[in-house]
Amino acid sequence: MTARGLIIGAPRSGSGKTTLTLAMLAAFRRRGVAIRAAKSGPDYIDPAFHAAATGAPSLNLDSWAMSPAQLGALAAEATADSELLIVESAMGLFDGVAVEPGRSGAGADLAASLGLPVLLVLDISGQSQTAAAVARGFVGHAPGVEIAGVVLNRLASERHRSGIVQAMEAIGLPVLGAVPRDERYAVPERHLGLVQADEHPALREHLERLADLAEAHLDLDGIARLATAPALATAPASEPPLPPPGQRIALARDAAFSFIYPHHLQGWRRAGAEIHTFSPLADEPPPEACDVCWVPGGYPELHAGALAAATRFKAGLARFADTRPVHGECGGYMALGEGLEDAAGARHEMAGLLSHSTSFARRKMNLGYRRAQLLAPAPIGAAGEVLRGHEFHYASLIDPGRDTALVRLSDAQGRDLGSAGGQRGRVTGAFFHAIAAEGGAPEVSHG
């Protein structure tokens, strides 16, 4: 079975892409369609909602961090056992970084490289026929990006819809849905975006309501007809974007630590690794049978008191680190440090395997793509290896500690951002989230 696919795009964040993507996914699944989803760019939260709506993992496809071969192979995997692939774009369709064409991280890159048509979601609140002028600006804006239809979101009335539909017909764009303004369909948010899917108080009921919304207000048959067969790699990549850090991986997994990319888990398992989860919040230590421990990002600042009281977890992690590697990404890096200040400014004792301390009370947003050259060997790669990934956190480093730096960072344009993270013995960590190994010679220096 080979799927056809399309991309859900919009002029900006906040247009309703995620809500309408989930509505389509839930409705197609209800109809018995073998449906898969993917997310353009770095994002942990939306793919978890996609997975809940489809019953299958949702992959991240990132044109800046992943090579064209990696992108094609991952897209091929997502379509191998499905009928329809829906890719949700991040931010605005053409929003990315100013680098070489096709490697900006924008959803438009995927539309061009994979040959997928775009269904444009337009927030039409506060405008009428002008919406057609906005849509017309997207048509032909970039070579290889086909705007195949539009969905009107936050509709005020039938009169409102009628005027916009006539204007869209005049420029030759089909309107495949008009969704009324209704805040009941919104998903709660917090500081890194939506709440996590497994924290939603009634997710299954919410998805059913969204499926009802799609059936009532979207032309699902017309949307399915827009989809085309993507241009895909004919064979899977020879190795995953990030090779497995060990044969048996102890993975922290609970409400505090859930930010692990599905393509990592999928690639590690395909490479023969075993993944054994444990819960720091339940005061569980990493399983002794494992040979490496990975503590991913998440929301440790919301659970700092429980983590500080998790004595079995902290003692077990220390024993594990005596003989085997332990790595922390972002929230995991925070938990490996000596202390964490919560939003109220209260300090909580963390694992103390690295010497830094972090604060969520003294907030500063850090957001962007990152190249990272490893200055020491770690579960994410060998010394000197270059990885591509990102940072997205509000926590600040209030004590840099005394450990050896783990990585030297540069941004997407190659500007040097200095050294970061920490390494002590077998323990490593940084705010940096790895998406894929870059390969080739390192591009940033040890200086």
C-alpha positions as a Markdown table, in Angstrom:
| # | Residue | x | y | z |
|---|---|---|---|---|
| 1 | Met | 0.0 | 0.0 | 0.0 |
| 2 | Thr | 1.4 | 3.4 | -1.0 |
| 3 | Ala | -0.3 | 6.5 | 0.3 |
| 4 | Arg | -1.1 | 9.7 | -1.4 |
| 5 | Gly | -0.3 | 12.8 | 0.6 |
| 6 | Leu | -0.9 | 16.5 | 1.1 |
| 7 | Ile | 0.4 | 19.4 | 3.3 |
| 8 | Ile | -1.7 | 21.5 | 5.6 |
| 9 | Gly | -0.3 | 25.0 | 5.5 |
| 10 | Ala | -1.3 | 28.5 | 6.6 |
| 11 | Pro | 0.0 | 32.1 | 6.4 |
| 12 | Arg | 1.0 | 32.1 | 10.1 |
| 13 | Ser | 0.8 | 30.3 | 13.4 |
| 14 | Gly | -2.5 | 30.5 | 15.1 |
| 15 | Ser | -4.6 | 30.0 | 12.0 |
| 16 | Gly | -6.0 | 26.8 | 13.2 |
| 17 | Lys | -3.8 | 24.3 | 11.4 |
| 18 | Thr | -3.4 | 21.8 | 14.3 |
| 19 | Thr | -7.1 | 21.8 | 15.2 |
| 20 | Leu | -8.2 | 21.2 | 11.6 |
| 21 | Thr | -5.4 | 18.7 | 10.9 |
| 22 | Leu | -6.6 | 16.7 | 14.0 |
| 23 | Ala | -10.2 | 17.0 | 12.7 |
| 24 | Met | -9.3 | 15.6 | 9.3 |
| 25 | Leu | -7.2 | 12.8 | 10.8 |
| 26 | Ala | -9.9 | 11.7 | 13.2 |
| 27 | Ala | -12.6 | 11.9 | 10.5 |
| 28 | Phe | -10.6 | 9.9 | 8.0 |
| 29 | Arg | -9.8 | 7.3 | 10.6 |
| 30 | Arg | -13.5 | 7.0 | 11.5 |
| 31 | Arg | -14.2 | 6.4 | 7.9 |
| 32 | Gly | -11.8 | 3.5 | 7.9 |
| 33 | Val | -9.0 | 5.2 | 5.9 |
| 34 | Ala | -5.5 | 4.0 | 6.7 |
| 35 | Ile | -4.3 | 7.4 | 7.7 |
| 36 | Arg | -0.8 | 8.7 | 8.8 |
| 37 | Ala | 0.4 | 12.1 | 9.8 |
| 38 | Ala | 3.7 | 14.0 | 10.0 |
| 39 | Lys | 4.8 | 17.3 | 11.3 |
| 40 | Ser | 7.1 | 19.8 | 9.4 |
| 41 | Gly | 9.9 | 21.0 | 11.6 |
| 42 | Pro | 11.0 | 20.4 | 15.2 |
| 43 | Asp | 7.9 | 19.7 | 17.4 |
| 44 | Tyr | 7.2 | 17.1 | 20.0 |
| 45 | Ile | 3.7 | 18.0 | 21.1 |
| 46 | Asp | 1.7 | 18.1 | 17.8 |
| 47 | Pro | 2.9 | 14.7 | 16.7 |
| 48 | Ala | 1.7 | 13.1 | 19.9 |
| 49 | Phe | -1.8 | 14.5 | 19.1 |
| 50 | His | -1.5 | 13.2 | 15.6 |
| 51 | Ala | -0.6 | 9.7 | 16.9 |
| 52 | Ala | -3.7 | 9.8 | 19.2 |
| 53 | Ala | -5.9 | 10.8 | 16.2 |
| 54 | Thr | -4.5 | 8.2 | 13.8 |
| 55 | Gly | -3.5 | 5.3 | 16.0 |
| 56 | Ala | 0.0 | 5.3 | 14.4 |
| 57 | Pro | 3.3 | 7.2 | 15.1 |
| 58 | Ser | 3.6 | 10.7 | 13.6 |
| 59 | Leu | 7.1 | 11.5 | 12.3 |
| 60 | Asn | 8.9 | 14.8 | 12.1 |
| 61 | Leu | 10.1 | 15.9 | 8.6 |
| 62 | Asp | 12.7 | 18.7 | 8.9 |
| 63 | Ser | 14.3 | 20.0 | 5.7 |
| 64 | Trp | 17.0 | 21.9 | 7.6 |
| 65 | Ala | 18.1 | 19.2 | 10.0 |
| 66 | Met | 17.6 | 16.2 | 7.8 |
| 67 | Ser | 19.3 | 15.4 | 4.5 |
| 68 | Pro | 17.1 | 14.9 | 1.4 |
| 69 | Ala | 17.8 | 11.2 | 1.6 |
| 70 | Gln | 16.7 | 11.0 | 5.2 |
| 71 | Leu | 13.5 | 13.0 | 4.4 |
| 72 | Gly | 12.6 | 10.7 | 1.5 |
| 73 | Ala | 13.3 | 7.6 | 3.5 |
| 74 | Leu | 11.2 | 8.7 | 6.5 |
| 75 | Ala | 8.3 | 9.8 | 4.2 |
| 76 | Ala | 8.5 | 6.4 | 2.5 |
| 77 | Glu | 8.1 | 4.7 | 5.8 |
| 78 | Ala | 5.1 | 6.8 | 6.7 |
| 79 | Thr | 3.4 | 5.9 | 3.5 |
| 80 | Ala | 4.3 | 2.3 | 3.1 |
| 81 | Asp | 1.3 | 0.9 | 5.1 |
| 82 | Ser | -1.2 | 3.7 | 4.7 |
| 83 | Glu | -3.6 | 5.3 | 2.1 |
| 84 | Leu | -3.3 | 8.9 | 3.0 |
| 85 | Leu | -0.5 | 11.0 | 4.6 |
| 86 | Ile | -1.3 | 14.4 | 6.0 |
| 87 | Val | 1.7 | 16.6 | 6.8 |
| 88 | Glu | 1.1 | 19.6 | 9.1 |
| 89 | Ser | 3.3 | 22.6 | 8.4 |
| 90 | Ala | 4.9 | 24.6 | 11.2 |
| 91 | Met | 4.3 | 28.3 | 11.5 |
| 92 | Gly | 3.6 | 30.0 | 8.1 |
| 93 | Leu | 4.1 | 27.8 | 5.0 |
| 94 | Phe | 7.2 | 29.6 | 3.8 |
| 95 | Asp | 8.6 | 30.4 | 7.3 |
| 96 | Gly | 12.1 | 29.0 | 7.8 |
| 97 | Val | 15.7 | 30.1 | 8.0 |
| 98 | Ala | 17.6 | 32.1 | 5.4 |
| 99 | Val | 19.8 | 29.4 | 4.0 |
| 100 | Glu | 20.2 | 27.5 | 0.7 |
| 101 | Pro | 16.9 | 26.8 | -1.1 |
| 102 | Gly | 15.2 | 23.6 | 0.0 |
| 103 | Arg | 17.0 | 23.5 | 3.3 |
| 104 | Ser | 15.2 | 26.2 | 5.2 |
| 105 | Gly | 13.0 | 24.0 | 7.4 |
| 106 | Ala | 9.8 | 25.5 | 6.0 |
| 107 | Gly | 6.8 | 23.4 | 5.1 |
| 108 | Ala | 7.1 | 24.7 | 1.6 |
| 109 | Asp | 10.4 | 22.8 | 1.2 |
| 110 | Leu | 8.6 | 19.5 | 1.8 |
| 111 | Ala | 5.8 | 20.5 | -0.7 |
| 112 | Ala | 8.5 | 21.0 | -3.3 |
| 113 | Ser | 10.8 | 18.1 | -2.6 |
| 114 | Leu | 8.1 | 15.5 | -2.0 |
| 115 | Gly | 5.8 | 16.9 | -4.7 |
| 116 | Leu | 2.8 | 17.3 | -2.3 |
| 117 | Pro | 0.0 | 19.7 | -2.9 |
| 118 | Val | -0.9 | 22.3 | -0.2 |
| 119 | Leu | -4.3 | 22.8 | 1.4 |
| 120 | Leu | -4.2 | 26.3 | 2.8 |
| 121 | Val | -6.0 | 27.1 | 6.0 |
| 122 | Leu | -7.0 | 30.8 | 6.2 |
| 123 | Asp | -8.2 | 32.5 | 9.4 |
| 124 | Ile | -10.8 | 34.8 | 7.8 |
| 125 | Ser | -11.8 | 36.6 | 11.0 |
| 126 | Gly | -11.8 | 40.3 | 10.4 |
| 127 | Gln | -11.7 | 40.0 | 6.6 |
| 128 | Ser | -13.8 | 38.9 | 3.6 |
| 129 | Gln | -12.9 | 39.0 | -0.1 |
| 130 | Thr | -9.4 | 40.1 | 0.9 |
| 131 | Ala | -8.8 | 36.4 | 1.9 |
| 132 | Ala | -8.7 | 35.6 | -1.9 |
| 133 | Ala | -5.9 | 38.2 | -2.3 |
| 134 | Val | -4.0 | 36.5 | 0.5 |
| 135 | Ala | -4.5 | 33.1 | -1.1 |
| 136 | Arg | -3.5 | 34.4 | -4.5 |
| 137 | Gly | -0.2 | 35.6 | -3.0 |
| 138 | Phe | 0.6 | 32.0 | -2.1 |
| 139 | Val | -0.1 | 30.7 | -5.6 |
| 140 | Gly | 3.1 | 30.7 | -7.6 |
| 141 | His | 5.1 | 32.3 | -4.8 |
| 142 | Ala | 7.7 | 29.5 | -5.0 |
| 143 | Pro | 8.6 | 27.0 | -7.7 |
| 144 | Gly | 7.2 | 23.6 | -7.1 |
| 145 | Val | 4.8 | 24.6 | -4.4 |
| 146 | Glu | 1.2 | 23.9 | -5.5 |
| 147 | Ile | -1.6 | 25.6 | -3.6 |
| 148 | Ala | -4.4 | 23.1 | -4.5 |
| 149 | Gly | -7.3 | 24.4 | -2.3 |
| 150 | Val | -8.3 | 26.4 | 0.8 |
| 151 | Val | -10.2 | 25.9 | 4.0 |
| 152 | Leu | -11.8 | 28.9 | 5.6 |
| 153 | Asn | -11.5 | 29.0 | 9.4 |
| 154 | Arg | -13.4 | 31.0 | 12.0 |
| 155 | Leu | -16.3 | 31.8 | 9.8 |
| 156 | Ala | -18.8 | 34.4 | 11.1 |
| 157 | Ser | -21.9 | 33.6 | 9.0 |
| 158 | Glu | -23.2 | 32.2 | 5.7 |
| 159 | Arg | -23.0 | 35.7 | 4.2 |
| 160 | His | -19.4 | 35.8 | 5.2 |
| 161 | Arg | -18.7 | 32.5 | 3.5 |
| 162 | Ser | -20.5 | 33.3 | 0.3 |
| 163 | Gly | -18.5 | 36.5 | -0.4 |
| 164 | Ile | -15.2 | 34.7 | 0.2 |
| 165 | Val | -16.1 | 31.6 | -1.9 |
| 166 | Gln | -17.0 | 33.9 | -4.9 |
| 167 | Ala | -13.7 | 35.6 | -4.6 |
| 168 | Met | -11.8 | 32.3 | -4.4 |
| 169 | Glu | -13.7 | 31.0 | -7.5 |
| 170 | Ala | -12.6 | 34.0 | -9.4 |
| 171 | Ile | -8.9 | 33.1 | -8.9 |
| 172 | Gly | -9.5 | 29.4 | -9.5 |
| 173 | Leu | -9.0 | 28.0 | -6.0 |
| 174 | Pro | -11.6 | 25.5 | -4.7 |
| 175 | Val | -12.9 | 26.1 | -1.1 |
| 176 | Leu | -12.9 | 22.7 | 0.6 |
| 177 | Gly | -14.4 | 23.7 | 3.9 |
| 178 | Ala | -15.7 | 26.6 | 5.9 |
| 179 | Val | -15.4 | 26.2 | 9.7 |
| 180 | Pro | -17.4 | 28.4 | 12.1 |
| 181 | Arg | -15.7 | 30.2 | 14.9 |
| 182 | Asp | -16.0 | 28.0 | 18.0 |
| 183 | Glu | -13.6 | 28.0 | 20.9 |
| 184 | Arg | -14.8 | 24.6 | 22.2 |
| 185 | Tyr | -12.5 | 23.0 | 19.7 |
| 186 | Ala | -9.3 | 24.6 | 21.0 |
| 187 | Val | -6.7 | 22.5 | 22.8 |
| 188 | Pro | -5.3 | 24.0 | 26.1 |
| 189 | Glu | -1.8 | 25.5 | 25.9 |
| 190 | Arg | 1.1 | 26.1 | 28.2 |
| 191 | His | 4.6 | 27.7 | 27.8 |
| 192 | Leu | 6.0 | 25.3 | 25.1 |
| 193 | Gly | 2.8 | 25.1 | 23.1 |
| 194 | Leu | -0.2 | 22.8 | 23.6 |
| 195 | Val | -0.5 | 20.6 | 26.7 |
| 196 | Gln | 0.7 | 17.1 | 26.1 |
| 197 | Ala | -1.7 | 14.6 | 24.5 |
| 198 | Asp | -1.6 | 12.2 | 27.4 |
| 199 | Glu | -2.5 | 15.1 | 29.8 |
| 200 | His | -5.6 | 16.1 | 27.9 |
| 201 | Pro | -8.5 | 15.4 | 30.3 |
| 202 | Ala | -10.8 | 13.9 | 27.7 |
| 203 | Leu | -8.7 | 13.4 | 24.5 |
| 204 | Arg | -10.8 | 10.7 | 22.9 |
| 205 | Glu | -14.0 | 12.6 | 23.3 |
| 206 | His | -12.3 | 15.8 | 22.0 |
| 207 | Leu | -11.1 | 13.9 | 18.9 |
| 208 | Glu | -14.6 | 12.6 | 18.3 |
| 209 | Arg | -15.9 | 16.1 | 18.4 |
| 210 | Leu | -13.3 | 17.2 | 15.9 |
| 211 | Ala | -14.3 | 14.3 | 13.6 |
| 212 | Asp | -17.9 | 15.5 | 13.8 |
| 213 | Leu | -16.6 | 19.1 | 13.0 |
| 214 | Ala | -14.8 | 17.8 | 9.9 |
| 215 | Glu | -17.8 | 15.8 | 8.7 |
| 216 | Ala | -20.1 | 18.8 | 9.1 |
| 217 | His | -17.9 | 21.5 | 7.7 |
| 218 | Leu | -15.1 | 20.0 | 5.5 |
| 219 | Asp | -15.3 | 18.4 | 2.0 |
| 220 | Leu | -13.4 | 15.3 | 3.1 |
| 221 | Asp | -13.9 | 13.6 | -0.3 |
| 222 | Gly | -12.6 | 16.6 | -2.1 |
| 223 | Ile | -9.6 | 16.9 | 0.3 |
| 224 | Ala | -8.7 | 13.3 | -0.3 |
| 225 | Arg | -8.9 | 13.8 | -4.1 |
| 226 | Leu | -6.3 | 16.7 | -3.8 |
| 227 | Ala | -3.7 | 14.3 | -2.4 |
| 228 | Thr | -1.0 | 13.0 | -4.8 |
| 229 | Ala | 1.6 | 10.2 | -4.6 |
| 230 | Pro | 4.7 | 11.8 | -3.1 |
| 231 | Ala | 8.2 | 11.6 | -4.7 |
| 232 | Leu | 9.9 | 9.2 | -2.3 |
| 233 | Ala | 13.1 | 7.4 | -1.8 |
| 234 | Thr | 12.9 | 3.9 | -3.2 |
| 235 | Ala | 14.8 | 2.3 | -0.3 |
| 236 | Pro | 15.1 | 3.2 | 3.4 |
| 237 | Ala | 18.2 | 5.0 | 4.6 |
| 238 | Ser | 21.2 | 2.7 | 5.5 |
| 239 | Glu | 21.1 | 4.0 | 9.1 |
| 240 | Pro | 18.7 | 6.1 | 11.2 |
| 241 | Pro | 19.2 | 9.9 | 11.5 |
| 242 | Leu | 20.7 | 9.3 | 14.9 |
| 243 | Pro | 22.2 | 5.9 | 15.5 |
| 244 | Pro | 21.1 | 4.0 | 18.6 |
| 245 | Pro | 23.2 | 5.0 | 21.7 |
| 246 | Gly | 23.3 | 1.4 | 22.9 |
| 247 | Gln | 21.9 | -2.1 | 22.5 |
| 248 | Arg | 19.5 | -1.8 | 25.5 |
| 249 | Ile | 18.4 | 1.8 | 26.1 |
| 250 | Ala | 16.8 | 2.9 | 29.4 |
| 251 | Leu | 14.5 | 5.7 | 28.4 |
| 252 | Ala | 12.9 | 8.0 | 31.0 |
| 253 | Arg | 9.2 | 8.3 | 30.0 |
| 254 | Asp | 6.5 | 10.1 | 31.9 |
| 255 | Ala | 4.8 | 13.5 | 32.2 |
| 256 | Ala | 8.1 | 15.1 | 33.1 |
| 257 | Phe | 10.2 | 13.5 | 30.3 |
| 258 | Ser | 8.3 | 12.8 | 27.1 |
| 259 | Phe | 10.2 | 14.8 | 24.3 |
| 260 | Ile | 11.7 | 12.0 | 22.3 |
| 261 | Tyr | 11.4 | 12.1 | 18.5 |
| 262 | Pro | 9.4 | 9.1 | 17.0 |
| 263 | His | 11.9 | 8.8 | 14.2 |
| 264 | His | 14.7 | 8.1 | 16.8 |
| 265 | Leu | 12.7 | 5.4 | 18.5 |
| 266 | Gln | 11.7 | 3.9 | 15.1 |
| 267 | Gly | 15.2 | 4.0 | 13.8 |
| 268 | Trp | 16.8 | 2.6 | 17.0 |
| 269 | Arg | 14.3 | -0.4 | 17.0 |
| 270 | Arg | 15.0 | -1.0 | 13.3 |
| 271 | Ala | 18.7 | -1.1 | 14.0 |
| 272 | Gly | 18.1 | -3.8 | 16.6 |
| 273 | Ala | 18.1 | -1.8 | 19.8 |
| 274 | Glu | 15.8 | -2.5 | 22.7 |
| 275 | Ile | 14.0 | 0.4 | 24.5 |
| 276 | His | 13.1 | -0.1 | 28.1 |
| 277 | Thr | 11.1 | 2.8 | 29.7 |
| 278 | Phe | 11.0 | 3.9 | 33.3 |
| 279 | Ser | 9.3 | 6.7 | 35.2 |
| 280 | Pro | 11.3 | 9.1 | 37.4 |
| 281 | Leu | 8.1 | 10.5 | 38.7 |
| 282 | Ala | 7.1 | 7.1 | 39.9 |
| 283 | Asp | 10.5 | 7.0 | 41.6 |
| 284 | Glu | 11.8 | 4.2 | 39.3 |
| 285 | Pro | 15.5 | 3.8 | 38.7 |
| 286 | Pro | 16.8 | 3.0 | 35.2 |
| 287 | Pro | 16.6 | -0.7 | 34.5 |
| 288 | Glu | 19.9 | -2.4 | 35.4 |
| 289 | Ala | 19.8 | -4.7 | 32.3 |
| 290 | Cys | 20.4 | -1.6 | 30.1 |
| 291 | Asp | 23.7 | -0.3 | 28.9 |
| 292 | Val | 22.8 | 3.4 | 28.3 |
| 293 | Cys | 20.3 | 5.8 | 29.9 |
| 294 | Trp | 18.6 | 8.6 | 28.0 |
| 295 | Val | 16.7 | 11.3 | 29.9 |
| 296 | Pro | 14.8 | 13.3 | 27.3 |
| 297 | Gly | 13.2 | 16.8 | 27.4 |
| 298 | Gly | 9.8 | 17.6 | 28.8 |
| 299 | Tyr | 8.5 | 19.6 | 31.7 |
| 300 | Pro | 10.7 | 18.9 | 34.8 |
| 301 | Glu | 10.0 | 22.4 | 36.0 |
| 302 | Leu | 6.3 | 21.4 | 36.6 |
| 303 | His | 7.3 | 18.4 | 38.6 |
| 304 | Ala | 10.5 | 19.6 | 40.4 |
| 305 | Gly | 9.2 | 18.8 | 43.9 |
| 306 | Ala | 8.3 | 15.2 | 42.9 |
| 307 | Leu | 11.7 | 14.7 | 41.2 |
| 308 | Ala | 13.6 | 16.1 | 44.2 |
| 309 | Ala | 11.8 | 13.6 | 46.4 |
| 310 | Ala | 12.4 | 10.6 | 44.0 |
| 311 | Thr | 15.3 | 9.2 | 46.0 |
| 312 | Arg | 15.2 | 5.7 | 44.4 |
| 313 | Phe | 15.4 | 7.3 | 41.0 |
| 314 | Lys | 18.3 | 9.6 | 41.9 |
| 315 | Ala | 20.3 | 6.8 | 43.7 |
| 316 | Gly | 19.7 | 4.4 | 40.9 |
| 317 | Leu | 20.7 | 6.9 | 38.2 |
| 318 | Ala | 23.9 | 7.6 | 40.1 |
| 319 | Arg | 24.7 | 3.9 | 40.3 |
| 320 | Phe | 24.0 | 3.5 | 36.6 |
| 321 | Ala | 26.3 | 6.4 | 35.8 |
| 322 | Asp | 29.2 | 4.7 | 37.7 |
| 323 | Thr | 29.5 | 2.2 | 34.9 |
| 324 | Arg | 27.4 | 3.2 | 31.9 |
| 325 | Pro | 26.6 | 6.4 | 29.9 |
| 326 | Val | 23.8 | 8.7 | 30.9 |
| 327 | His | 22.6 | 11.5 | 28.6 |
| 328 | Gly | 20.1 | 14.3 | 29.2 |
| 329 | Glu | 18.5 | 16.5 | 26.6 |
| 330 | Cys | 17.0 | 19.9 | 27.6 |
| 331 | Gly | 14.6 | 19.0 | 30.5 |
| 332 | Gly | 16.7 | 15.9 | 31.1 |
| 333 | Tyr | 19.8 | 18.1 | 31.3 |
| 334 | Met | 18.1 | 20.2 | 33.9 |
| 335 | Ala | 17.3 | 17.1 | 35.9 |
| 336 | Leu | 20.9 | 15.9 | 35.8 |
| 337 | Gly | 22.1 | 19.2 | 37.4 |
| 338 | Glu | 22.4 | 20.1 | 41.0 |
| 339 | Gly | 19.3 | 22.2 | 41.4 |
| 340 | Leu | 16.2 | 23.5 | 39.6 |
| 341 | Glu | 14.2 | 26.6 | 40.5 |
| 342 | Asp | 10.5 | 26.3 | 39.8 |
| 343 | Ala | 8.3 | 29.1 | 38.6 |
| 344 | Ala | 7.8 | 30.3 | 42.1 |
| 345 | Gly | 11.5 | 30.5 | 42.7 |
| 346 | Ala | 11.7 | 27.6 | 45.1 |
| 347 | Arg | 14.9 | 25.5 | 44.6 |
| 348 | His | 14.7 | 21.7 | 44.3 |
| 349 | Glu | 17.6 | 19.3 | 44.5 |
| 350 | Met | 18.1 | 17.4 | 41.3 |
| 351 | Ala | 20.3 | 14.4 | 40.5 |
| 352 | Gly | 23.6 | 16.2 | 40.9 |
| 353 | Leu | 25.4 | 14.2 | 38.3 |
| 354 | Leu | 26.4 | 17.4 | 36.5 |
| 355 | Ser | 27.3 | 20.6 | 38.4 |
| 356 | His | 25.0 | 23.2 | 36.8 |
| 357 | Ser | 21.8 | 24.7 | 38.1 |
| 358 | Thr | 18.8 | 26.0 | 36.1 |
| 359 | Ser | 15.8 | 28.2 | 36.8 |
| 360 | Phe | 12.3 | 28.5 | 35.4 |
| 361 | Ala | 11.6 | 31.5 | 37.7 |
| 362 | Arg | 14.2 | 33.5 | 35.7 |
| 363 | Arg | 12.8 | 32.8 | 32.3 |
| 364 | Lys | 14.4 | 33.6 | 29.0 |
| 365 | Met | 13.2 | 32.0 | 25.7 |
| 366 | Asn | 15.9 | 30.2 | 23.6 |
| 367 | Leu | 14.6 | 29.1 | 20.3 |
| 368 | Gly | 16.3 | 28.1 | 17.0 |
| 369 | Tyr | 18.0 | 25.6 | 14.9 |
| 370 | Arg | 21.5 | 24.5 | 16.1 |
| 371 | Arg | 24.5 | 22.8 | 14.7 |
| 372 | Ala | 26.4 | 21.0 | 17.5 |
| 373 | Gln | 29.9 | 19.7 | 17.3 |
| 374 | Leu | 30.6 | 17.2 | 20.1 |
| 375 | Leu | 33.7 | 18.1 | 22.1 |
| 376 | Ala | 33.6 | 14.8 | 24.0 |
| 377 | Pro | 32.1 | 11.3 | 23.2 |
| 378 | Ala | 28.5 | 11.0 | 24.2 |
| 379 | Pro | 25.5 | 8.7 | 23.5 |
| 380 | Ile | 24.5 | 11.1 | 20.7 |
| 381 | Gly | 27.8 | 10.7 | 18.9 |
| 382 | Ala | 31.6 | 10.5 | 18.8 |
| 383 | Ala | 33.9 | 13.4 | 19.7 |
| 384 | Gly | 34.1 | 15.8 | 16.7 |
| 385 | Glu | 30.9 | 14.6 | 15.1 |
| 386 | Val | 28.4 | 17.3 | 13.9 |
| 387 | Leu | 24.7 | 17.0 | 14.7 |
| 388 | Arg | 21.8 | 19.1 | 13.6 |
| 389 | Gly | 19.0 | 19.9 | 15.9 |
| 390 | His | 17.4 | 22.8 | 17.9 |
| 391 | Glu | 16.9 | 24.5 | 21.2 |
| 392 | Phe | 13.5 | 25.5 | 22.6 |
| 393 | His | 13.3 | 26.3 | 26.3 |
| 394 | Tyr | 12.4 | 29.1 | 28.7 |
| 395 | Ala | 14.7 | 27.9 | 31.6 |
| 396 | Ser | 17.9 | 29.8 | 32.2 |
| 397 | Leu | 21.3 | 28.6 | 33.4 |
| 398 | Ile | 21.9 | 30.3 | 36.7 |
| 399 | Asp | 25.1 | 28.4 | 37.5 |
| 400 | Pro | 27.1 | 27.1 | 34.6 |
| 401 | Gly | 28.8 | 24.6 | 36.8 |
| 402 | Arg | 32.4 | 23.2 | 36.6 |
| 403 | Asp | 32.0 | 20.5 | 34.0 |
| 404 | Thr | 33.7 | 20.1 | 30.7 |
| 405 | Ala | 31.6 | 21.6 | 27.9 |
| 406 | Leu | 29.9 | 18.9 | 25.7 |
| 407 | Val | 29.2 | 20.8 | 22.5 |
| 408 | Arg | 30.2 | 23.9 | 20.5 |
| 409 | Leu | 27.1 | 25.4 | 18.9 |
| 410 | Ser | 26.4 | 27.5 | 15.9 |
| 411 | Asp | 23.0 | 28.7 | 14.5 |
| 412 | Ala | 21.4 | 27.8 | 11.2 |
| 413 | Gln | 23.5 | 30.5 | 9.4 |
| 414 | Gly | 26.7 | 29.2 | 10.9 |
| 415 | Arg | 27.2 | 32.0 | 13.5 |
| 416 | Asp | 29.3 | 30.7 | 16.5 |
| 417 | Leu | 27.2 | 30.5 | 19.7 |
| 418 | Gly | 30.0 | 29.2 | 21.9 |
| 419 | Ser | 30.3 | 26.1 | 24.0 |
| 420 | Ala | 27.4 | 24.6 | 25.9 |
| 421 | Gly | 26.3 | 21.6 | 28.0 |
| 422 | Gly | 28.4 | 19.5 | 30.3 |
| 423 | Gln | 30.3 | 16.3 | 30.5 |
| 424 | Arg | 31.5 | 14.6 | 33.7 |
| 425 | Gly | 32.6 | 11.0 | 33.7 |
| 426 | Arg | 30.0 | 9.0 | 31.8 |
| 427 | Val | 27.3 | 11.7 | 32.2 |
| 428 | Thr | 26.6 | 14.2 | 29.4 |
| 429 | Gly | 23.8 | 16.7 | 28.7 |
| 430 | Ala | 22.8 | 19.9 | 27.0 |
| 431 | Phe | 19.8 | 22.0 | 26.2 |
| 432 | Phe | 20.4 | 20.9 | 22.5 |
| 433 | His | 17.9 | 18.5 | 21.0 |
| 434 | Ala | 19.5 | 16.2 | 18.4 |
| 435 | Ile | 17.4 | 15.6 | 15.2 |
| 436 | Ala | 19.9 | 14.0 | 12.9 |
| 437 | Ala | 23.6 | 13.4 | 12.4 |
| 438 | Glu | 25.0 | 15.7 | 9.7 |
| 439 | Gly | 27.8 | 13.5 | 8.5 |
| 440 | Gly | 31.0 | 14.7 | 6.8 |
| 441 | Ala | 33.7 | 16.9 | 8.3 |
| 442 | Pro | 32.9 | 19.0 | 11.3 |
| 443 | Glu | 31.9 | 22.6 | 10.4 |
| 444 | Val | 32.5 | 24.3 | 13.7 |
| 445 | Ser | 35.8 | 24.5 | 15.6 |
| 446 | His | 36.9 | 23.4 | 19.1 |
| 447 | Gly | 38.2 | 26.9 | 19.8 |
